[in-house]
Amino acid sequence: MSRRLMLLDTASLYFRAYFGVPDSVRAPDGTPVNAVRGLLDFIARLVGDHAPDDLVACMDADWRPQWRVDLIPSYKAHRVAEEVEGGADIEEVPDTLSPQVPVIEEVLDAIGIARAGVPGYEADDVIGTFTAQASGPVDIITGDRDLYQLVDDARGVRVLYPLKGVGTLQVTDEALLREKYGVDGSGYADLALLRGDPSDGLPGVPGIGEKTAAKLLATYGSLAGIMAAVDDPASRLPPAQRRRLDEARLYVSVAPEVVRVSRQVPLPDVEVALPRGPRRPEALEALSRRWGLGGSLQRLLDAIAR
């Protein structure tokens, strides 16, 4: 019997928890722990509702990989808080969120929930590689639509997109993608590339919005098919679209490598099976006392025990 794998886009979820849980939720010493407790409650709800056999919290070891910036310099540039000479850019995050991330990592490690991040890659790439290697169904939990490109009904890969907390999830399969965007999972990256994404600093092709991109993909099948039509004087591509795509040729040539998630990341050797009890109970108890994790931690422990 195949095992169900759940992959968490962890940063997406703890950002959501941070903004969804009031910062009056604090440790005994007054330190905000709203992201920590909110994330634990999210995971408890996800485990309880979807009963994964395996679970991996995927991390951003590099939120803005240099190889993507080399191809498209504007990639996530607006999110850079400061540039560190000779090192990675520092992402702009709320000043009371950053200190909570190491706590999240310690708590997940003490519970025994697998964490995986790979230097030089984003969590999306880690998720893409775990998905590619999975032999059973995969649930990807993310608030990032970029991962819709991994949806694959034949393999049982779906994205559970939080609409409100994680109690209300949009189950994103190929039928929903076709209904909303006119493409399936394999076509979503081309759609995103053409329309652009200001939140990621991707310019897209000027004048090509989501509906036009979907129509072009429906007509020509793929990005390669669209660009072949640009070069074919006999194609029925409207002159304005032909000109815009021709002028954006350099962007179109490099953007696929930036937009498409990697599926060949060298994954760390982690134990992905969801534990039935905490791996390091004494350490977890100390963390619970130190950070006042209370009911949030207990709810997660109850969920994995079930």
N, C-alpha and C positions, 0 to 999 in steps of 0.2 A: 504493500500500500504506500503510495507516494506521500511525502511529508509536505505540509503547507509551510511556506517560508514567508515571514513578514519582515519587510525592510523599512526602517524608520529613517526619514530625512530629518535627522535629529535637530539640526539648527532651525529648520523650518518650524518644527514643533515647539522648541523652547522659546523662539521668538513669539509664536502665537500664545504660548502660556504666559510669557512675560507681560504681554499687552492685554491678556484676557483675565488675569488674576491680579487684584489690587496689590500695590506694593506695601500695603499695611500688613501683609502676610510676612512675618519676620521671625528670625531665629531668636533664641533667648537673649542674645546680646544686642538685638536691634537690627541686625543685618537683614536686608530683604532676601527672602527665599521664595518669592512668588513664582519665578521660572522653574525652580527645582520642584516645588510641590505641584505646580500645575502640570509639569511634564510627567511626574510620577502618576498623577491622576489620569492623564491622557493614556499612558501605557496600560494602566490597570483596566481602563474602559476598553481599549483595543483588544487586550488579551481576553477579557471577559466576553466581548461580543463576537470575536472572530476566531478564537481558539487556535492560534498558530502552534505548530510543532517546534518550529525554529524561529528565532528572532534575532535580528542584528540592528543595533543602533549605528547607523552610518554617519561618519563625521567628516567635516571639512578640514582635512589636514592642510589644504591650501585653497582658500576661498576664491582666489584670483590667480590661477596658474599662469606663470610667465609665458608658457608656450601659446596660451590663448591670447594673451595681451600682444605678443609679437605679431600675431596674425591680424588682430583687430585692436588697435591701441585704446579705443574708447570702451573696451569691455569692462564693465563694472567700475569705470574710472570715477564716476560720480559718488561712489560709496567709499572712496579712499579717505580716511581721516588724516593720515600722515604717511609719507613715504620714508622708508627706512633704508639708508644707504647700504647697499650690499646685501640687503635682506628682503623679506616679503613686505608688501604693503600692509598697513594696519587698517582693518575694516572699521568704519564708523558704527559703533553700537552704543546703546544707552549705557551710561556710566555705572548703573547699578545692575546691569545684566552681566557684563564681562566677569565679575568675580564669582558669579553663580555657576559658570561653565565648568570650572575644575571640580566644584562640589557635585554637579551632575555626573561627571565622569567617575569620581570616587564612589558615588552611591551605586551607579550601574555596575561597576567592577565588583563591589562587595556583594551585590545581589547575585552576580554571575551572569548578567545579561551581556552578550557579546557586543563589543565596540570595535569598529573598524574604520580607520582612516589611513590614507596612503599619501606620503609626501609627493607634492607635485600634482595632486588631483583633488577635485571637489567630491563632496558626498555623492553627487549625481553620478559620477564615474564609478564610484564604488558600488552604488546601487545597480548601475548598468551591468557591471561585471558579475555581481552575485546573481542577477537575473539571467544573464546569458548562461551561467553555469548550472542553474537550478534544473533539477530533474522533475520537479513537481510544480504545483500551482504557486504563484507569488502574489502577495498583496503588498503594494508600495504605498506607504502613508506619507503624503507630502502636500504642502500648499503651493508647490511650484509646478506650473503647467508644463514646463520643459520636459518633465518626465512622462508626459502623455505619449511621447515617441516610443516608449517601451511597451505600451499596451499591445497584447497579442492574445486574441481569444483562443487560438489553436493550442497555445501553450498554457493557458489559464493565468496569464499575467494581466492584472488590472491595477489601476491607481485608485486609491480611496482618498478623495480630496475633501478636506474638512471645510464644511460650510459654516458651522457654528461649533466651536470647541472641537471635540471629536465625537460628540454624541450624534451629530448629523453629518454623515459622510456622503459625498457624491460618488457612487460606484461608477467609475469611468471605464467602460469597455468600448469595443469597436463600434457598436451600434450608437452609443452616445456621441462618440467622436464624429461619426458620419452625420448624425443629426445636427450637432452644434457647429462643426467646422467643415463638413464635406470631405473629410479625409479619414483614413484609418491610422493606426499607430505608426506604421512605416512611413506615412506621408506627412506626419505632424511636424517633423523637424524641418522639412522643406517649406511648409506653410509658415512656421515661426521665423525662418530665415528671411523669407520674402517680405513679410509684413513688418519685421523688426520687433524689438522689445525694449522700450525706453528703460525699464527697470533693470535690464542687464547691459545697457549701453550699446545695444545692437541697432544700427541705423535702419536696417531693412533697405528695400528698394523704394526710393521716393515715388509716391503716387500709386504704389501697390499696397492696398490695404488687405484686410483679412478675406473679405468676400472676393475680391479680384484674384488674390493668390489661390483661393480654393477653386475658382472657376478655371484658372490657368492649369492647375494640377489635374482637374477633372478632364480637361481637354487634351493635355499633352503627357499626362501620366506621371511625370517626375520633374525635378529641377533640370536634369540633363535633357529631358524631352523639350522643356520650355526653351532652354538655351539653343537647342538644335533648331527650334522654330524661329528664333531670333535670326539665325544665320541662313535660314531658308527663305529666299525671296518669294517663293510660291506659297508659303504658309499664310494663313488668314489672320495672323496676329495683328491687332489694331496698330496703326503707325505710332501712336503715342506710347503704347506699352512696349513696342519693339525698341523705340528710342531709349526709354527709361531703363530697360533691362540691358541694352547695349552699353549705356553709360555706366551702369553699375557692375560691369563685367568683373572688375578686379575684386570687389566685395563678394560677388557671387562665387568667385573661384576659391576664396579662402574661408568664407563663412561656414560651409558645411563642417569643417573640422572643429570649429568653435562651438557650433550649435549642437551637433550630435554628441551624445554622451559616449564616453569610451566604454568598451566592453571587454577590454583586455588589460585591465589594471592588475599589477602583481599583488593580489590580496594577501593579507597576513593570515597566519594559521590560527583561527579562532574557533572556539567551541560554540557552535550556533544553536545547539539544542536549548530550548527554553528550560531553565532550571525549575525544579519543583519546590525548592526552598533556597534560602540564601547560601551562597558559596562560602562567605566569611561572616558568620553571624555575629561574632564579637565586634569585628570592625564595623559592621553595619549598625549595631546597637550604639556604638560610640558616635558614629556619624549622625544617627537619629537624635541622640541627646544634644549633640553639639549644635545642630542646625534646626532642631525642633520640627522634625519631619512628620511626627505624629500620625494622624489618620491617613494622610496621603501614602506614606510608605506602607502602612498596614493594609490598605486597600489593594496595593500592588502585590504584596506578599500573599494575600488571600486569593487574588486572581490567579497567580501562577500555581498556587497549591491545588486549585481546582482543576 
